[in-house]
């Protein structure tokens, strides 16, 4: 959510003529994140978030925006896309596909405890259950095919040990694709900065622009790897069990998922190690950019490999 494409007050004011949300009062760039350009937008009728899509193409946007609308309509506190006067959820602004969504109140948490993990586990299960009736499909754009394709670009930036780790883990995952796991629409990026809290409740789940169709268990692993790791990168058993137990109370795990857990937590760590390496070493120019530390997920991955027998287990 960095600012790669500048939007002026005058440009946005003209663009908003195609919306029925009042007159523009203010806009401010959002500096967190690394994929899209985002602004807070205030009009005479409320607050919104404007996103200009730097990589996604117009033909890809319906999957994400319609998923958000689908979930919001089923009680998940996801942003509601705002339709323009042509009844479309997106248009074009400064040469980029652009969309407005509702602003959600609340703040993300820097420090979390088991109670927060329980709330997030339940929310993730709600997303997966609500997504069962979402008919669109989107292949994971940051999945195994992408990991392997970017390895040659990353290799010059890695020391021999990290280069070997990357190659070996990509090979390991290629032998454990586990295509029989339950699949559906997943968030694929449910980190702490994408969940908002207000009055000890989840008030918003944001940034669905990595959402895709993949194994539901993979989404659980992504979430656990952010919400439940300690300072060494290992999974905290109390936090992990809190999240898992809350999730499975809504959507119980299958036996195939329980057997695949150790593979999925490694896959989730690999995915974000690779993407952070790519964004750190091969950044795009931006007015306000924020590339995150790739070593964080290398530590998580190596902990999962070294402590496979100590991983908190899934129950049915």
C-alpha positions in Angstrom: 0.0 0.0 0.0 2.8 2.4 -0.9 2.4 5.4 -3.2 3.8 4.6 -6.6 1.3 6.7 -8.6 0.7 10.3 -7.4 -2.9 11.5 -7.4 -3.6 15.2 -6.9 -6.7 16.6 -5.3 -7.8 18.0 -8.6 -7.4 14.7 -10.4 -9.4 12.8 -7.8 -12.1 15.4 -7.6 -12.7 15.0 -11.4 -12.6 11.2 -11.1 -15.1 11.2 -8.3 -17.7 12.9 -10.5 -18.5 9.4 -11.6 -19.5 8.4 -8.1 -22.4 9.3 -5.8 -20.3 9.7 -2.6 -20.3 13.5 -2.2 -17.6 16.1 -2.8 -13.9 15.5 -2.1 -12.6 16.9 1.2 -9.2 15.3 1.6 -6.9 12.6 0.4 -3.7 11.2 2.1 -1.3 8.6 0.9 -0.9 5.4 2.8 2.7 4.4 3.3 2.4 0.8 4.6 2.7 -2.2 2.2 4.4 -2.8 -1.1 2.0 -3.8 -3.9 -0.5 -1.0 -4.7 -0.9 2.7 -4.4 -3.4 3.5 -1.7 -5.0 6.7 -0.4 -7.4 7.6 2.4 -10.2 9.6 0.8 -12.6 11.8 2.7 -15.8 13.2 1.1 -18.8 15.0 2.4 -20.5 11.6 2.8 -17.8 9.6 4.5 -14.3 8.0 4.4 -13.1 5.5 1.8 -9.9 3.9 0.6 -8.8 4.5 -3.0 -6.5 1.8 -4.5 -4.6 2.2 -7.8 -3.4 -1.2 -9.0 0.2 -1.2 -10.0 0.5 -4.8 -11.1 -3.0 -6.2 -11.4 -4.8 -5.8 -14.7 -8.4 -4.8 -15.2 -9.5 -8.3 -16.2 -8.2 -9.7 -12.8 -10.0 -7.2 -10.6 -13.5 -8.7 -10.6 -12.2 -11.8 -8.6 -10.9 -9.6 -5.8 -13.6 -7.0 -5.7 -16.5 -9.4 -6.1 -15.0 -11.6 -3.3 -14.9 -8.7 -1.0 -18.5 -7.8 -1.8 -19.5 -11.5 -1.4 -17.9 -11.7 2.1 -19.2 -8.4 3.2 -22.7 -9.5 2.3 -22.3 -12.6 4.5 -21.3 -10.9 7.7 -17.5 -10.8 7.3 -16.2 -7.3 8.1 -14.5 -7.0 4.7 -14.4 -3.6 2.8 -17.4 -3.1 0.6 -16.4 -2.0 -3.0 -18.2 1.1 -4.1 -19.9 1.0 -7.4 -19.7 4.0 -9.7 -22.5 5.5 -11.7 -22.0 2.8 -14.4 -22.5 0.2 -11.6 -18.9 -1.0 -11.9 -16.6 -1.6 -9.0 -13.5 -0.1 -10.7 -12.4 2.4 -13.4 -9.2 4.0 -14.5 -7.3 6.8 -12.8 -4.0 8.2 -14.1 -3.6 5.3 -16.4 -4.1 2.7 -13.7 -7.1 0.5 -12.8 -8.6 2.1 -9.6 -11.3 1.2 -7.1 -12.9 2.7 -4.0 -13.9 0.6 -1.0 -15.5 1.5 2.3 -13.2 2.6 5.2 -13.2 0.3 8.1 -12.6 1.6 11.6 -10.1 0.1 14.1 -6.4 -0.4 14.3 -4.0 -3.2 13.7 -2.1 -4.6 16.7 1.7 -4.7 17.2 1.4 -7.0 20.2 -1.0 -9.9 20.3 -2.1 -12.5 22.8 -4.0 -15.8 22.7 -7.3 -14.0 22.8 -6.5 -12.1 19.6 -5.4 -15.3 18.0 -8.7 -17.0 18.8 -10.6 -14.1 17.2 -8.5 -14.2 14.1 -8.8 -18.0 13.8 -12.6 -17.8 14.0 -12.6 -14.9 11.5 -10.5 -16.9 9.0 -12.8 -19.9 9.3 -15.8 -17.5 8.7 -14.0 -16.3 5.5 -13.5 -19.9 4.3 -17.1 -21.0 5.1 -18.6 -17.9 3.4 -16.3 -18.4 0.4 -17.8 -21.8 -0.3 -20.5 -20.1 -2.3 -18.1 -17.9 -4.2 -18.0 -19.3 -7.7 -15.0 -17.4 -9.3 -11.6 -19.0 -9.4 -8.1 -17.4 -9.5 -4.9 -19.4 -9.6 -2.4 -18.4 -6.9 -0.1 -15.8 -8.6 2.6 -16.3 -5.9 2.5 -20.1 -5.8 5.1 -22.8 -6.7 5.4 -21.8 -10.4 6.3 -18.3 -9.4 8.8 -19.3 -6.7 10.7 -21.4 -9.3 10.5 -18.7 -12.0 12.1 -16.0 -9.9 14.9 -18.1 -8.5 17.4 -17.1 -11.2 16.7 -13.4 -10.6 17.3 -13.8 -6.8 20.4 -16.0 -6.9 22.9 -13.2 -7.4 21.7 -11.5 -4.2 22.0 -14.7 -2.0 24.9 -16.2 -0.2 25.6 -19.9 -1.0 23.7 -21.1 2.1 20.6 -19.1 1.3 20.7 -20.1 -2.4 20.9 -23.7 -1.4 18.1 -23.4 1.1 15.9 -21.7 -1.5 16.6 -24.4 -4.1 16.1 -27.3 -1.7 12.8 -25.9 -0.3 11.3 -25.2 -3.7 12.2 -28.8 -4.7 10.7 -30.1 -1.4 7.4 -28.3 -2.1 7.3 -29.5 -5.7 7.1 -33.0 -4.3 4.4 -32.2 -1.8 1.7 -30.3 -3.7 -1.1 -32.1 -1.8 -3.8 -31.4 -4.4 -6.4 -33.4 -2.5 -6.7 -30.8 0.3 -10.0 -28.8 0.5 -9.7 -25.7 -1.7 -11.5 -22.4 -2.1 -11.2 -18.7 -1.9 -8.5 -17.7 0.5 -7.2 -14.3 1.8 -3.6 -15.4 1.5 -2.2 -12.4 3.4 -4.0 -12.3 6.7 -1.1 -10.7 8.6 -1.5 -8.5 11.7 -1.5 -5.3 9.6 -4.5 -6.6 7.6 -6.8 -7.2 10.6 -8.3 -4.3 12.5 -9.5 -4.4 16.1 -11.9 -2.2 18.0 -13.2 -2.7 21.5 -11.7 -6.2 21.7 -13.4 -7.4 18.5 -12.3 -7.8 14.9 -13.7 -4.7 13.2 -12.1 -5.2 9.7 -10.3 -7.6 7.5 -8.5 -5.7 4.7 -6.2 -6.0 1.7 -7.7 -8.9 -0.3 -5.5 -8.3 -3.3 -3.4 -11.5 -2.9 -6.6 -13.5 -2.5 -6.8 -16.6 -4.8 -8.1 -20.1 -5.0 -5.9 -22.5 -3.1 -5.8 -24.9 -0.2 -7.7 -23.6 2.8 -5.0 -25.1 5.1 -2.4 -22.9 3.3 -4.3 -19.9 4.4 -4.3 -21.1 8.0 -0.5 -21.7 7.8 0.1 -18.1 6.4 -1.9 -16.7 9.3 -0.2 -18.8 12.0 3.2 -17.8 10.6 2.5 -14.2 11.4 0.2 -14.3 14.4 1.8 -17.1 16.3 5.6 -16.9 15.9 8.0 -16.0 18.7 11.1 -13.8 18.4 13.1 -16.8 17.1 10.7 -17.6 14.3 9.3 -20.7 16.0 5.6 -21.2 16.6 4.4 -20.3 20.0 2.3 -23.3 21.1 -0.2 -21.4 23.2 -0.9 -18.8 20.4 -1.0 -21.4 17.7 -3.4 -23.7 19.6 -5.7 -20.7 20.4 -5.9 -19.8 16.7 -6.3 -23.4 15.5 -8.9 -24.4 18.1 -11.1 -21.3 17.2 -10.8 -22.1 13.5 -11.7 -25.8 13.8 -14.7 -25.0 16.0 -16.2 -23.5 12.9 -14.5 -25.6 10.1 -13.1 -28.9 11.4 -9.9 -30.1 9.8 -9.9 -33.3 7.7 -7.4 -36.1 8.2 -5.6 -35.2 5.0 -5.1 -31.6 6.3 -3.7 -32.8 9.6 -1.2 -34.9 7.7 -0.2 -32.0 5.5 0.3 -29.4 8.3 4.1 -29.6 8.4 4.3 -29.1 4.6 1.9 -26.2 4.6 3.6 -24.1 7.3 6.9 -24.5 5.3 5.1 -23.5 2.1 3.7 -20.4 3.7 7.1 -19.3 5.1 8.7 -20.0 1.7 6.1 -17.9 -0.2 6.8 -14.8 1.9 10.6 -15.3 2.1 10.7 -15.4 -1.7 8.3 -12.4 -2.2 10.2 -10.3 0.3 13.5 -11.2 -1.3 12.1 -10.1 -4.6 10.6 -6.8 -3.3 13.8 -6.0 -1.3 16.4 -6.7 -4.1 14.3 -5.8 -7.1 12.1 -2.9 -6.0 10.0 -0.7 -8.2 10.4 3.1 -8.0 7.8 4.7 -5.7 7.1 8.0 -4.0 6.6 6.2 -0.7 7.7 2.6 -0.5 8.2 0.1 2.3 10.0 -3.2 1.6 9.9 -5.6 4.4 12.8 -7.7 5.9 13.1 -11.0 4.0 15.3 -12.6 6.8 12.2 -12.7 9.1 10.6 -15.5 6.9 13.9 -17.2 6.3 14.2 -17.7 10.1 10.6 -19.0 10.2 11.3 -21.4 7.4 14.5 -22.8 9.0 12.7 -23.1 12.4 9.9 -25.2 10.7 12.5 -27.4 9.0 14.6 -27.9 12.2 11.7 -28.4 14.6 9.2 -30.3 12.4 8.5 -32.8 15.2 7.7 -30.0 17.7 5.1 -28.2 15.6 1.8 -27.8 17.3 -0.5 -30.3 15.7 -4.0 -30.0 14.2 -6.9 -31.7 15.8 -10.0 -32.9 13.8 
